[in-house]
Amino acid sequence: MDGQQGQQRPDSGKNLIKIPSYQEVFGTTSSSSSSAPTSYNPPLPAAAAASASSSSSFSEAFSFLKSSEFYSPPPLPPQPSTASRPPVANPSTAATQSKNAILVSNRQKGNPLLKHIRNARWTFADIVPDYVIGQSSCALYISLRYHLLHPDYLYYRIRELQKNFKLRVILCHIDIEDVVKPLHEVTRTSLLHDCTLLCGWSLEECGRYLETIKVFENKPADSIREHTDNDYLSRFTHALTSIRRVNKTDVITLGSSFGSLSRIMDASMEELARCPGIGERKVKRLYDIFHEPFKRVTPRPNLVVPDTPDREKASGQPSSTNNGIPGAAEMPGVSKNKKGSDVKSALTAAFAKYSEKIRSQGRDAAHEAGEGTSSSTMEGDKTNQLD
């Protein structure tokens, strides 16, 4: 039996994988453990086993990989350019550039404003406006000192833009002391050409405007709106603090005293004054806010157009005023202050009087002209008879 097992062992060893021992991997003697351990040598084919055992470097240990079919040499490193040039984009490549960068016109080279654009990328491009800060937004830069030297510069630059951009910003740098007249001219030009005017008192502020517009380009308007919670207390506080001189402490006092907004609106001034911390001015303002009508009706005075003496004589009736009218005291429903009709009827009467006056003047002129012609014809007849 032992002989048979011994005969089977060599046959079964052909399918076994040989695992290297600790001495074969890290050294053959125990003294080598005190020194630095050598690199790990994986099991190699029989042809390369002798050379791999004697190698001590990493490259020599894995040099067999270069001869395999899966090895490919690494790519060559890119050669550095001799001269670094700023990126200049032409019209064909300007549209393909990154959307996250501000396109700067070549005419803005040397502008110290570019040093203060730090929170957004920018690159030079061959564009019509000074800055393209979005797909449909642009900006024109001008300083008041330059505007005083070239008053028509802004007008011609806006005319070059035409209607290619939805948002056109005029970025005005105020760098002079007397700003009234030049700023008035820049504002007038911006309003007439449907442009948005942004004034900056420093180059840092102007650069921050460009950065902010670029950062908020694709963001919705909700990001800059005031956020209020949907619970009742938040809306109740927001509604009452919108009234002048009413703070959050007053809102808590009113809420604890009345319980709801409808009771506050229906409260009288005496009830509002009983709340601690609510003074006379706040009571009056709260009461006026809740009881004044939304549409204010301003009383218009009734215009009274007295009749002219000529018309009174022609009609044979006395004046329309209440002086000397006995029936005015007998009418209890008519007020004594009501001396005329409303504005529309008063204007109609005034226009009627004016037209009648014009017609009477025309008739008088025609009558005088007719008398003049008749007298001239009579004189002519008398001269003919004498002849």
C-alpha positions as CSV (number, residue, x, y, z in Angstrom):
1,M,0.0,0.0,0.0
2,D,2.8,2.4,0.9
3,G,4.5,1.6,-2.4
4,Q,1.4,2.3,-4.3
5,Q,0.9,5.6,-2.6
6,G,4.5,6.5,-3.2
7,Q,4.0,5.8,-6.9
8,Q,0.9,8.0,-7.1
9,R,2.4,11.0,-5.4
10,P,4.8,11.9,-8.2
11,D,2.0,11.7,-10.7
12,S,-0.3,14.0,-8.7
13,G,2.5,16.6,-8.2
14,K,2.4,17.5,-11.9
15,N,-0.8,19.5,-11.4
16,L,0.3,21.4,-8.3
17,I,1.4,25.1,-8.3
18,K,4.6,25.8,-6.5
19,I,4.3,28.5,-3.9
20,P,7.6,30.3,-3.1
21,S,8.7,30.2,0.5
22,Y,9.6,33.1,2.8
23,Q,13.3,32.5,2.3
24,E,12.9,32.5,-1.5
25,V,11.1,35.8,-1.5
26,F,13.0,37.8,1.2
27,G,16.3,36.0,1.3
28,T,17.9,32.7,2.0
29,T,19.4,33.4,5.4
30,S,18.0,34.7,8.6
31,S,20.8,37.3,8.8
32,S,19.2,39.1,5.8
33,S,16.2,40.0,8.0
34,S,18.2,42.6,9.8
35,S,19.0,44.4,6.6
36,A,16.5,46.0,4.3
37,P,14.3,43.4,2.7
38,T,14.6,42.9,-1.0
39,S,11.8,43.5,-3.5
40,Y,9.2,40.8,-4.1
41,N,10.1,38.5,-7.0
42,P,7.1,36.8,-8.5
43,P,7.4,33.3,-9.9
44,L,8.9,33.4,-13.4
45,P,9.3,30.9,-16.1
46,A,12.1,28.5,-16.0
47,A,14.2,30.4,-18.5
48,A,14.1,33.7,-16.5
49,A,14.2,32.2,-13.0
50,A,18.0,32.3,-12.7
51,S,18.3,36.0,-13.8
52,A,15.4,37.1,-11.6
53,S,16.7,35.6,-8.4
54,S,19.9,37.6,-8.7
55,S,18.3,40.9,-9.6
56,S,17.8,43.6,-6.9
57,S,16.2,46.5,-8.6
58,F,12.5,47.0,-9.4
59,S,13.0,47.5,-13.1
60,E,15.1,44.4,-13.5
61,A,12.5,42.4,-11.5
62,F,9.7,43.3,-13.9
63,S,11.8,43.5,-17.1
64,F,10.1,40.4,-18.4
65,L,6.9,42.4,-19.0
66,K,8.5,44.3,-21.8
67,S,8.8,41.2,-23.8
68,S,5.2,40.2,-23.4
69,E,2.6,40.9,-26.1
70,F,0.5,43.1,-23.8
71,Y,3.2,45.7,-23.3
72,S,3.1,49.0,-25.2
73,P,5.7,51.8,-24.8
74,P,4.4,55.0,-23.0
75,P,3.7,58.1,-25.1
76,L,6.3,60.7,-25.4
77,P,5.9,63.9,-23.2
78,P,4.7,67.0,-25.0
79,Q,7.4,69.4,-26.0
80,P,7.1,72.8,-24.3
81,S,6.4,75.8,-26.6
82,T,9.1,78.3,-27.1
83,A,6.9,81.4,-26.6
84,S,3.7,81.6,-24.7
85,R,1.1,83.7,-26.5
86,P,-2.3,84.8,-25.1
87,P,-5.3,83.0,-26.6
88,V,-6.8,85.1,-29.4
89,A,-10.1,83.8,-30.7
90,N,-11.4,84.7,-34.2
91,P,-15.2,84.8,-35.0
92,S,-15.3,81.1,-36.0
93,T,-13.8,79.9,-32.7
94,A,-15.5,82.4,-30.4
95,A,-18.7,80.5,-30.5
96,T,-17.0,77.2,-29.6
97,Q,-15.2,78.4,-26.6
98,S,-16.2,77.5,-23.0
99,K,-19.5,78.9,-21.9
100,N,-18.0,79.5,-18.4
101,A,-15.6,82.2,-19.6
102,I,-16.1,85.9,-20.1
103,L,-15.2,86.9,-23.6
104,V,-13.1,90.1,-23.6
105,S,-12.7,92.3,-26.7
106,N,-9.2,92.8,-28.0
107,R,-9.6,96.6,-27.6
108,Q,-9.7,96.1,-23.9
109,K,-6.1,94.9,-23.7
110,G,-4.3,97.0,-21.1
111,N,-7.5,97.9,-19.2
112,P,-6.7,97.6,-15.4
113,L,-10.2,96.3,-14.9
114,L,-9.1,92.8,-16.1
115,K,-6.9,92.4,-13.0
116,H,-9.9,92.5,-10.7
117,I,-11.9,89.7,-12.5
118,R,-10.8,86.8,-10.3
119,N,-13.9,84.7,-9.6
120,A,-14.6,84.0,-13.3
121,R,-12.5,82.9,-16.3
122,W,-12.0,85.3,-19.1
123,T,-10.3,85.2,-22.5
124,F,-9.7,87.5,-25.4
125,A,-11.9,87.2,-28.5
126,D,-12.7,89.1,-31.6
127,I,-16.1,90.4,-30.6
128,V,-18.1,93.6,-31.1
129,P,-19.0,94.5,-27.5
130,D,-16.3,95.0,-24.8
131,Y,-17.5,92.0,-22.8
132,V,-19.7,89.0,-23.6
133,I,-21.0,87.8,-20.2
134,G,-23.6,85.3,-21.5
135,Q,-25.3,83.9,-24.5
136,S,-27.6,86.9,-24.8
137,S,-25.9,89.5,-22.6
138,C,-23.0,91.9,-23.2
139,A,-21.4,94.9,-21.6
140,L,-19.8,98.1,-22.8
141,Y,-17.2,99.8,-20.6
142,I,-16.8,103.5,-20.4
143,S,-15.3,105.9,-17.9
144,L,-16.6,109.4,-17.3
145,R,-13.2,110.9,-18.0
146,Y,-13.1,109.2,-21.4
147,H,-16.7,110.4,-22.0
148,L,-15.7,114.0,-21.5
149,L,-13.0,113.6,-24.2
150,H,-15.2,111.6,-26.6
151,P,-18.9,112.5,-26.0
152,D,-20.1,110.5,-29.1
153,Y,-18.1,107.3,-28.3
154,L,-20.9,105.6,-26.4
155,Y,-23.6,106.3,-29.0
156,Y,-21.6,104.8,-31.8
157,R,-20.7,101.7,-29.7
158,I,-24.3,101.1,-28.8
159,R,-25.3,101.4,-32.5
160,E,-22.7,98.7,-33.4
161,L,-24.5,96.3,-31.1
162,Q,-27.8,96.5,-33.0
163,K,-30.3,93.9,-31.7
164,N,-27.9,90.9,-31.2
165,F,-28.1,90.9,-27.4
166,K,-31.2,90.8,-25.1
167,L,-29.3,92.3,-22.1
168,R,-27.0,95.3,-22.9
169,V,-25.2,96.7,-19.9
170,I,-23.4,100.0,-19.8
171,L,-20.6,99.6,-17.2
172,C,-19.7,103.2,-16.2
173,H,-16.6,103.9,-14.1
174,I,-17.0,107.1,-12.2
175,D,-13.5,108.5,-12.0
176,I,-14.1,112.2,-11.7
177,E,-15.4,114.5,-9.0
178,D,-18.0,116.6,-10.9
179,V,-20.3,113.8,-12.2
180,V,-23.6,115.6,-12.6
181,K,-23.5,116.6,-16.3
182,P,-21.5,113.7,-17.8
183,L,-23.5,111.1,-15.8
184,H,-26.7,112.7,-16.9
185,E,-25.6,112.4,-20.6
186,V,-24.6,108.7,-20.1
187,T,-27.9,108.0,-18.3
188,R,-29.9,109.6,-21.1
189,T,-28.1,107.7,-23.8
190,S,-28.6,104.4,-22.0
191,L,-32.3,105.0,-21.5
192,L,-32.9,106.0,-25.1
193,H,-31.3,102.9,-26.4
194,D,-32.8,100.4,-23.9
195,C,-29.6,99.7,-22.0
196,T,-29.0,98.9,-18.4
197,L,-26.7,101.3,-16.6
198,L,-24.4,100.1,-13.8
199,C,-22.2,102.6,-12.1
200,G,-19.0,101.7,-10.3
201,W,-16.8,104.0,-8.2
202,S,-13.8,101.7,-8.4
203,L,-12.3,99.1,-10.7
204,E,-12.9,96.4,-8.1
205,E,-16.6,97.2,-8.1
206,C,-16.8,97.1,-11.9
207,G,-15.0,93.8,-12.0
208,R,-17.4,92.4,-9.3
209,Y,-20.4,93.4,-11.5
210,L,-19.1,91.4,-14.4
211,E,-18.3,88.4,-12.2
212,T,-21.8,88.4,-10.6
213,I,-23.6,88.6,-13.9
214,K,-21.6,85.7,-15.3
215,V,-22.0,83.6,-12.2
216,F,-25.8,84.1,-12.1
217,E,-26.2,83.6,-15.8
218,N,-28.0,80.3,-15.7
219,K,-29.5,80.5,-12.3
220,P,-33.2,81.2,-11.8
221,A,-34.7,84.3,-10.2
222,D,-35.6,82.4,-7.1
223,S,-32.0,82.5,-5.9
224,I,-32.2,86.2,-5.4
225,R,-35.7,86.4,-4.1
226,E,-36.7,86.6,-0.5
227,H,-37.5,83.2,0.9
228,T,-40.3,82.9,3.4
229,D,-41.6,79.7,5.0
230,N,-45.0,78.4,4.4
231,D,-46.1,78.1,8.0
232,Y,-48.7,80.5,9.5
233,L,-46.3,82.2,11.9
234,S,-43.8,83.1,9.2
235,R,-46.4,84.5,6.8
236,F,-48.0,86.4,9.7
237,T,-44.7,87.9,10.7
238,H,-43.9,88.8,7.1
239,A,-47.2,90.5,6.6
240,L,-47.1,92.7,9.7
241,T,-43.4,93.6,9.5
242,S,-44.0,95.1,6.1
243,I,-45.8,97.9,7.9
244,R,-43.5,100.7,8.9
245,R,-42.3,100.8,12.6
246,V,-43.6,97.3,13.3
247,N,-40.9,94.8,14.3
248,K,-41.0,91.1,15.2
249,T,-41.4,91.8,18.9
250,D,-44.6,93.8,18.1
251,V,-45.8,90.9,16.0
252,I,-45.5,88.5,18.9
253,T,-47.3,90.9,21.2
254,L,-50.2,91.4,18.8
255,G,-50.4,87.7,18.0
256,S,-50.6,86.8,21.7
257,S,-53.1,89.5,22.4
258,F,-55.6,89.0,19.5
259,G,-54.8,85.5,18.3
260,S,-55.2,86.0,14.6
261,L,-54.7,88.6,11.8
262,S,-58.5,89.1,11.3
263,R,-59.0,90.2,14.9
264,I,-56.1,92.6,14.6
265,M,-57.7,94.1,11.5
266,D,-61.1,94.5,13.2
267,A,-59.6,95.9,16.4
268,S,-60.2,99.6,17.3
269,M,-57.5,102.1,18.3
270,E,-58.3,101.7,22.0
271,E,-57.8,97.9,21.8
272,L,-54.5,98.3,19.9
273,A,-53.3,100.8,22.4
274,R,-53.8,98.3,25.3
275,C,-51.0,96.1,23.9
276,P,-47.7,96.6,25.8
277,G,-45.0,98.1,23.6
278,I,-47.3,99.5,21.0
279,G,-47.1,103.3,21.0
280,E,-49.3,105.9,19.6
281,R,-47.6,106.1,16.2
282,K,-47.8,102.4,15.7
283,V,-51.4,102.2,16.8
284,K,-52.3,105.0,14.3
285,R,-50.4,103.4,11.5
286,L,-51.8,100.0,12.1
287,Y,-55.4,101.3,12.2
288,D,-54.9,103.4,9.1
289,I,-53.4,100.5,7.1
290,F,-56.3,98.2,7.8
291,H,-59.1,100.8,7.4
292,E,-57.9,103.0,4.5
293,P,-59.3,102.1,1.1
294,F,-57.0,100.7,-1.5
295,K,-58.0,103.2,-4.1
296,R,-57.7,106.8,-2.8
297,V,-60.3,109.1,-4.2
298,T,-59.1,112.7,-4.2
299,P,-62.0,115.3,-4.1
300,R,-62.1,117.5,-7.2
301,P,-63.4,121.0,-6.7
302,N,-66.4,121.9,-8.9
303,L,-65.5,124.6,-11.4
304,V,-68.2,127.3,-11.7
305,V,-68.2,129.2,-15.0
306,P,-70.2,132.4,-14.6
307,D,-72.3,133.5,-17.5
308,T,-71.2,136.6,-19.4
309,P,-73.3,139.8,-19.2
310,D,-73.8,139.7,-23.0
311,R,-75.4,136.2,-22.8
312,E,-77.6,137.2,-19.9
313,K,-78.9,140.2,-21.8
314,A,-79.5,138.1,-24.9
315,S,-81.3,135.3,-23.0
316,G,-83.1,137.7,-20.7
317,Q,-82.5,135.5,-17.7
318,P,-80.6,136.3,-14.5
319,S,-77.2,134.9,-13.6
320,S,-76.9,131.2,-12.5
321,T,-75.5,132.1,-9.1
322,N,-77.6,131.9,-6.0
323,N,-77.6,135.6,-5.4
324,G,-81.1,136.9,-5.4
325,I,-82.7,133.5,-6.2
326,P,-85.8,133.0,-4.0
327,G,-86.2,129.4,-4.8
328,A,-82.8,128.4,-3.5
329,A,-83.9,128.5,0.1
330,E,-87.1,126.5,-0.7
331,M,-85.2,123.5,-1.9
332,P,-84.1,121.5,1.1
333,G,-82.3,118.7,-0.9
334,V,-79.9,121.1,-2.7
335,S,-76.9,122.2,-0.8
336,K,-75.9,125.9,-0.8
337,N,-72.3,125.0,-1.6
338,K,-73.3,123.4,-4.9
339,K,-73.0,126.4,-7.2
340,G,-72.5,124.7,-10.5
341,S,-72.4,121.4,-12.3
342,D,-69.5,118.9,-12.4
343,V,-66.3,119.5,-14.3
344,K,-67.5,118.0,-17.5
345,S,-70.6,120.1,-17.8
346,A,-68.6,123.2,-16.8
347,L,-66.1,122.6,-19.6
348,T,-68.8,121.9,-22.1
349,A,-70.5,125.2,-21.2
350,A,-67.2,127.1,-21.4
351,F,-66.4,125.6,-24.9
352,A,-69.9,126.5,-26.0
353,K,-69.5,130.1,-24.9
354,Y,-66.1,130.3,-26.6
355,S,-67.5,129.0,-29.9
356,E,-70.4,131.4,-29.7
357,K,-68.1,134.3,-29.1
358,I,-66.0,133.3,-32.1
359,R,-69.1,133.1,-34.3
360,S,-70.3,136.5,-33.2
361,Q,-66.9,138.0,-33.9
362,G,-67.1,136.5,-37.4
363,R,-70.5,137.9,-38.0
364,D,-69.5,141.3,-36.9
365,A,-66.4,141.2,-39.2
366,A,-68.6,140.1,-42.2
367,H,-71.1,142.9,-41.5
368,E,-68.4,145.5,-41.4
369,A,-66.9,144.2,-44.6
370,G,-70.4,144.4,-46.3
371,E,-70.9,148.0,-45.2
372,G,-67.5,148.9,-46.5
373,T,-68.2,147.5,-50.0
374,S,-71.6,149.1,-50.2
375,S,-70.3,152.6,-49.3
376,S,-67.5,152.2,-51.9
377,T,-70.0,151.3,-54.6
378,M,-72.2,154.3,-53.7
379,E,-69.2,156.6,-54.0
380,G,-68.3,155.2,-57.4
381,D,-71.9,155.8,-58.7
382,K,-71.8,159.4,-57.5
383,T,-68.5,160.0,-59.4
384,N,-69.9,158.5,-62.5
385,Q,-72.9,160.7,-62.4
386,L,-70.8,163.8,-62.0
387,D,-68.7,162.9,-65.0
